Each structure stands twice: as C-alpha cells, then as structure tokens.
Amino acid sequence: MSRVKEALVIGGGVAGSVAAMALQRAGMDSVVYEAYPGGADDAGAFLTFASNGLDALRTIDAHRLVLAEGFPTPRMEIQSGTGKYLGNVPNGGTLPDGTVSQTLKRSDLYRVLRDEALRRGARVEYGKRLVDAETTPDGVVARFEDGTQSEGDILIGADGIHSRTRRIIGPSAPGARYIPVLNIGCYASDVRVDAEPGTFRMIFGKRAFFGYAVHPSGEIWWFANPPRADEPTSAELAAISTEQWREMLTDLFAGDDTPAVEIIRATRGRLAGWATYDLPSVPTWHRGPMIIIGDAAHATAPSSGQGASMAIEDAVVLARCLRDLPDTRGAFAAYEKLRRGRVERIVAHGARTSNSKAAGPVGRVLRDLMMPAILRRVANGGSLAWMHDYHIDWNEKVA
Ligand SMILES: Cc1cc2nc3c(=O)[nH]c(=O)nc-3n(C[C@H](O)[C@H](O)[C@H](O)COP(=O)(O)OP(=O)(O)OC[C@H]3O[C@@H](n4cnc5c(N)ncnc54)[C@H](O)[C@@H]3O)c2cc1C
C-alpha cells in the first residue's frame, strides 16, 4: 500500500464524492473541497447513467443510490424528423443480474453521492475554490480563493471539464473543445405521447436533435440540441429567457412530424441552455503528488452517455492503484496505463455521435439512409460491448 494517509480531493461532483468513498474503502482518508457553497449547479437537468457506471459503483457498494433515484431506460428508438422509424438499439448494456441504464436528475445524483460519502465519514468543505497548489517535501499544499490552504499527501483534481488542477499540473494543458450544439433539458407534464416508459425516443429533426423519455410518473423528460456554430459565452446563454428558448425551440422543430413542439409547449419549468464540450486528450494527467480524474482529465460529449460512468470508474481504479502499489508515482503510472486507452476511445466515440447531430442537409440525407444499417449492427450486439461490459474487480491486486 502507498504511504498516502490523507488525500485532498478537489471538486465534490461525481468523481470527487466517489473518490472519497473508494479511498476510504482502500484505507485512506480524504477531504473534499468544493467550490460552490452548496455543491455544483444543475447543468444538463438529467443524465443517463450507463450499466458500466453502475457496475463500478457496485464495487464500493454505492450502486443502490442510483437505482433508488433513477428510472430504467434500457432502449433507444431512433427516428428522423419526418417521423420515419430508423431503428431500435440498447441504451447502454445490461449487467449479469439484469440491471440496465438509469436516467436521473443530475442534482439528485450529486446529492446522493455526496450524502453517502458524508455518511461514510468523508469530510466535505464548501466554498473552497482551488486556485493553486504546490509540491512540498511531505506532499502537497492546496491554496483556495478564500485565502485558506490545506496540506495532504496527494491532491486529486476532480474539478470538472474546466479544471484548475489540470492547468496547475501542466500550464500548457489543452482546454475544453467546443462542440457546435447547445443542450437544453427539462420536464413536461399533461401531454400524451405514444412512447413506452423506459425507451428514449431519439429524433434527428430536420433542423435540430430532440430526445425524450416517459418517466414512470407520466412526466416527459426531454432534451434538445440546437446547432450553434460559434461558441457562446455562459453570460450570453444565461441572458436568454425561458420564453426566448421556447420560441427558438418551437420554431426549430415546427417542420418536424414529431411531438417535440407539443412537449416544449407543455413544459412549465425554467428553460436554460448549456454549451457542449469535450476534452479528447490531455498529455499529462499527473505531476508529483497531483493527479486529475473524471472530466478534468477527459470529457466526452453528452451523446456517449458515459461521462459520469467514466468519472466513477476513474475514482475506483485510482483507489485500487493507491491501495496496492508502494508509492504514489507507481500508483499514478499504473492508473494511467489502466485508463487512458479506454477513456480516449469513448471520447472519440462521443465526438462522432455528436457530429451526426449537427449534420447539414446533405449529411442528413446520407445519415438517414445509412442509419438503419448501422443501428442493425449495434442492435445485434457486440459493437459497443467494449464500452458497457467494462468490469473492475475490487479484490484483484494491481501489480
Ligand atoms: C448537458 C450535459 C448532459 C450530460 N449528459 C450525460 C449523460 O447522459 N450521461 C453521462 O454519463 N454523463 C453526462 N454528462 C457528463 C457528466 O455530467 C460528467 O461527465 C460528469 O459530471 C463528470 O464528473 P466530474 O466529477 O468529473 O465533474 P463534475 O461533475 O463537473 O464535478 C466537478 C466539481 O468540481 C467543482 N469545481 C470546479 N472547479 C473547482 C475548483 N477550482 N475548486 C473546487 N471545486 C471545483 C465543481 O463545482 C463540481 O462540483 C452530461 C454533461 C452535460 C453538460
């Protein structure tokens, strides 16, 4: 076992809370430092949690938290904007006990993971935004925006796609790459659609992509991806009112033969949009006692449905490496060897899927022609098994 006694975990999102639990299970203490006073925001409204993420959570006995909050969404039915049925594929894999992908609100996912980490004895400090960190003879010191600092043996940067830790480790590290579609998600009630609960309808509309699933309560959980060539600022997006989003979206989907317009009109909550990013390859993941995991190290476009699962796998694999290897340097190197190939392959897959959402008129025709054959291949199993069948054996020793 490495000599790590206490880890400083930067960021209390998905990777940070799971890292705290996994480290504890591996015999190490940690303190989570979260920038926001009460946790991160609700970007993305809801997310789909793949079976491999549930399998990774199971290694630390935390998968039931997601199963309790989510509803099963094991299938996707793909349509074109003309209403033409293009195919039907699994939405993520199925674990040997029959567990399938779950869809849940992002805020619920953050909350249950953080509450469970606290219940198991982790410490979480809010309002602590990391600004800098330095290596010391004994480990590392983290400095926060409020002028305070903390010392630990190692620092794990789980601070998301715009990670500060990434730049501390490598000042020339790449930033997030903009993907030219926006993301808007919300909930509609009192509207009837002919979709099976648990099946996501994914629609390649003429002008934008639209997806929805029926929650067991009858509520419709939906998202839209309006194309947007140039990167908007967050201030620009925040200035768009709910009514402006509604008008823009109903206009975008007006020419489609789908229930998108009806669903958007039946939505009562606040509409907000986010820019989409990924992060294909960060050359340096660790330096001395500092390392990045989750979106801080690699981020996939939401279309892969794998960001949260990869963050969890990272946290669990890192804890195993620190548990089994005698020094931090060896543990970090082993971690990178176990993770880099897989996560970069998933990010590449996510980028390809996102590009098909933003296709122009010619690309659209080709896509609709080729899609049924591609979907048949996926439906026949196998082609995404490498993504969903990933399994971490907690008890196996990392050599
Ligand atoms: C619109 C959208 C839809 C998505 N849909 C899906 C989906 O369907 N399925 C899926 O698996 N994934 C999805 N994702 C991706 C998923 O949300 C992320 O991959 C996942 O949250 C990554 O976890 P993380 O812990 O690495 O980062 P985050 O969850 O972003 O957490 C980072 C944390 O660090 C904190 N932080 C940031 N900077 C600092 C600092 N300097 N100091 C201290 N704390 C800091 C933040 O406040 C936050 O709490 C989606 C993302 C978006 C934007």
The ligand as a Gaussian input file, in Angstrom:
#p B3LYP/6-31G(d) Opt

LIG

0 1
 C      -25.671000      18.847000     -20.807000
 C      -24.921000      17.647000     -20.309000
 C      -25.506000      16.379000     -20.397000
 C      -24.803000      15.257000     -19.936000
 N      -25.375000      14.024000     -20.046000
 C      -24.710000      12.949000     -19.566000
 C      -25.296000      11.648000     -19.623000
 O      -26.418000      11.449000     -20.114000
 N      -24.603000      10.603000     -19.092000
 C      -23.361000      10.770000     -18.514000
 O      -22.782000       9.788000     -18.026000
 N      -22.770000      11.973000     -18.470000
 C      -23.419000      13.064000     -18.976000
 N      -22.820000      14.284000     -18.912000
 C      -21.440000      14.382000     -18.414000
 C      -21.328000      14.247000     -16.892000
 O      -22.166000      15.184000     -16.253000
 C      -19.881000      14.465000     -16.481000
 O      -19.045000      13.646000     -17.247000
 C      -19.657000      14.156000     -15.008000
 O      -20.446000      15.026000     -14.217000
 C      -18.182000      14.310000     -14.687000
 O      -17.990000      14.236000     -13.297000
 P      -16.787000      15.044000     -12.627000
 O      -16.914000      14.770000     -11.169000
 O      -15.519000      14.724000     -13.319000
 O      -17.080000      16.563000     -12.925000
 P      -18.302000      17.417000     -12.398000
 O      -19.487000      16.566000     -12.174000
 O      -18.413000      18.581000     -13.329000
 O      -17.853000      17.938000     -10.978000
 C      -16.789000      18.861000     -10.831000
 C      -16.939000      19.533000      -9.471000
 O      -15.785000      20.325000      -9.210000
 C      -16.181000      21.591000      -8.715000
 N      -15.103000      22.537000      -9.031000
 C      -14.811000      23.076000     -10.242000
 N      -13.715000      23.865000     -10.146000
 C      -13.313000      23.813000      -8.842000
 C      -12.231000      24.410000      -8.127000
 N      -11.336000      25.226000      -8.726000
 N      -12.119000      24.162000      -6.792000
 C      -13.007000      23.334000      -6.159000
 N      -14.046000      22.735000      -6.802000
 C      -14.205000      22.969000      -8.132000
 C      -17.495000      21.860000      -9.421000
 O      -18.259000      22.829000      -8.754000
 C      -18.148000      20.466000      -9.408000
 O      -18.862000      20.207000      -8.227000
 C      -23.500000      15.414000     -19.378000
 C      -22.933000      16.693000     -19.274000
 C      -23.637000      17.797000     -19.725000
 C      -23.009000      19.162000     -19.608000

